[in-house]
Amino acid sequence: MQTLYDLSRLSTLALHKADWLNLVYLLAAVLFYLGLKMLSSVKTARKGNMVSALGMLIAAGATFFYLSGGQAISLVWIAVALAIGTAIGLVLALRVPMTGMPEMVALLNGFGGIASLLVACGDYLNPHTESGNWHALLAIGLATLIGGLTFTGSLVAYCKLAGKLVPDAPVQFAGQKVLIAIMLIGGLVLSGFLVAKPDFGFALILITLLALVLGVLLVIGIGGADMPVVIALLNSYSGIAASMAGFVLNNSALIITGALVGASGIILTNIMCKAMNRSLMNVLFGGVGGAVAGGGKGPQGEARSFNIEDAAIVLDAARLVIIVPGYGMAVAQAQHAVKEFAQQLANRSIEVKYAIHPVAGRMPGHMNVLLAEADVPYEQLLDLEQVNPMFEQADVALVIGANDVTNPAARHDTSSPIYGMPILDVDKARTVFVIKRSMNPGFAGIQNELYFKENTGMIFGDAKKVVNDLTAELAAN
């Protein structure tokens, strides 16, 4: 009788622990939602990041504490893991420049994918896992498949963005789409086979190999022009893989976190595709970027070159100047110089606005992040729909390294690979100055006909140096 009483007490205690854990997970989920909501605004994004991180810290700490049976030693392990992770994150935060953030985001997506794959495989090898639970086995197969392709796909994206090992241009071959489809279907079939034959562990090995190769094939055929979409899509993949890993572990916090990341990544991917007026299938298999596009009518005329002194005279007489940042600004790390330039204009009672295209740069929000780092007032940052009607009233549009997103060919050249893409109407400004190192085309591989317009002047050179020289020339007058 005493034994039954003791067992009843232990069962009740265990139930209470599980209930407390779920309450902590609920708190973490609320923090995730609040953090995600704050991330929708530049003003609250930093605070939202901290709120979400706090939610993850609480969820992870509670999980370790619960699994260890509430022993104090679990706190030591949590502290050790936290210290290691913090040290690595701190080194990356200090050493990786803002221009390297697209590569870093791609790499972090890959880490999320491989973590989900390892969790799934580890749970399958765990002798205490219920082999008869088809839900868990299906989740193991899907987490391995999605996690694996996310890992290698993210590594390829990293190499493309960093200009290492893999060419920025799309790498495509005959039968590539068919091969991808066959491998994807094969991975799904093997996941079903794993459910039917739980003891056939070789199926999991095959799923892993297929996933790793599939990730390479999916991303290697995508050009640099579509990297913002790829980053968002891989982010979504990593979230879905994490959610599958949550089902494997029966962990509601991981399921919620993965679902949030997966859903937000899909939404962002859709926004990026709309910003380029292209479908997701066209992005994945269109192969835009890298080589100079053939066909269609090329730009006519000659580009006019301006020096710093002449450009400064035009700027000094302006009333409204719209700055259009692009990847060239990021490469030159000119965001702080641009802020000082804008301040010099403001000191002369010249209104300054920034035109932000959704796919400018090499990851979603790239220009917003760079300008926020330079403490540019958020009110001056205008998106495509807000700023386009203002170009006709602008005295000067200053384009800093932006190429495809300012190309008027998108409005009329049906043979252009960017035809139909919403662009910034910079050519409608009274005067357009374009800061570039050379006349080389952008990521889409086509020449920008804006450079040959009568109201356009080219200022060749490093973006940071040119902007600093313009600021100095204005200050001297």
C-alpha positions, 0 to 999 in steps of 0.5 A: 500500500505504501509503495502504491502511495509513493508511486502516486506521489511521484506520478503527481510530481512528474505531472506537475513538472510537465505542467510547469514546463508547458507554462514556461513554454507558453511564456516563451511563445508569448515573448516570441510573438511580441518579439516578432511584432516588434521586428516589424518596425525599425524603431522597435526591432532591436528591442524585439530581438532582445525579447525573442532572445529572452524567450529562447533563453527561458525555453532552453533553460527550462528544458535542460532543467526539466530533463535533468530532473531539476538537479542543480548540475543542470544549471552548470551545464546551461551556464557552460553552453550559454558561455560558449555560445555567447563567446562565439556570437560575440566574436562573430558580431565584432568581426563580421562587418555589416557588408558581410551580414548576408553571408552570415545570415546564410551561414546561420540558416545552415546551422539551423538546418544541420542542427535539425538533421542531427536532432532527428538522426540522434532521436532515431538512434536513441534506444528509448525512442518508440519505434512504433510511433509513426508520427515521430518517424515521419517527423524524423524523415522530414526533419532530416530531408529539410534540414539537410537541404537547408544546410548545403543550400545555405553553404552554397548561398554563403559561397556565392555571396562571399565570392568563394568556391562557387561562381555568382552566376547560375550554374545550370545543366540539362535535366537539372529540374527533372533531377531535382524533382526526382530527388525530392520525390525520392526523399519523401518516398524514403520518409514514408518507407521509414514509417513502414519499416522503422528498423530499416535505418539505411533509409535514413542514410539515403534521405540524408545523402539525397538532402545534402545533394538536393540542397546544392542543386537547388541553390547552385542554379540561382544567380546573384540577382535572386540572392535576397529571395534565396536568403528568405527562402532558406530562412523559412526552410530552417524554421520548418526543419526546426518545427519538424525536429520539435515534433520529433522531440515532442517539444511544443516550444521548438514546434512554435519557434520553427513554425514562426520562423517558417511562416515569416520566411515564406511571407518574406519570400513572397514579398521579395518575389512580388518586388521583382514581379516574378514567381518563386518557380522562376526565381528557383529555376530561372537562372537570372544573373551572372552573364550579360543577357542577350536579345532585346534593344541595348542602351543607346547613346553615351554616358556623361561623366561628372566631376565632384565640383560640377556635381556639388554645384547642382546639389547646392542649388537643389531643394529636394535630394533623394538618395538611392542606396544599393549594394555599392554603398554596402561594399564601400561601407559608405553608410556613415559617409552618406549620413554626413553628406545628408546632414551637410545638405540639411544644414543648407535647408535641402530636404533629404529622403532615402529611396529603399527598394525591397531587393536592394542589396543581397538580403531582405532589409539590407539597406535598412540595416546599413542606414540604421547602423549610421543612425539615419532617421527612420522617417527619411527612409521611404519604400517603393510606393512612398517615394516613386511619386516624389521623384518628379519633384526631386531636383537630384536623385543620387544613386549609390551603387544601385543598378537593376532596381533603377533600370528603366528597361524593366518598364518597357523592354519585354526581352529584359530578364527584369521586365515587369519588376517594380523599379525606383523611378529615378529617371524622372528626377530633374538630375540623376547622379550615379556613383559607380566604380565602372560601367559594369552591369549589375547582378542581373547581368544587363546594362542599365539604360539609366546611365545613358539618359540625358539627365544622368551624370556618372561619377566614377569612383569608390562610393565612400570617397566620392560621397566624402568628397561631395561633402567636403566640396559642399562644406567649402562653398 
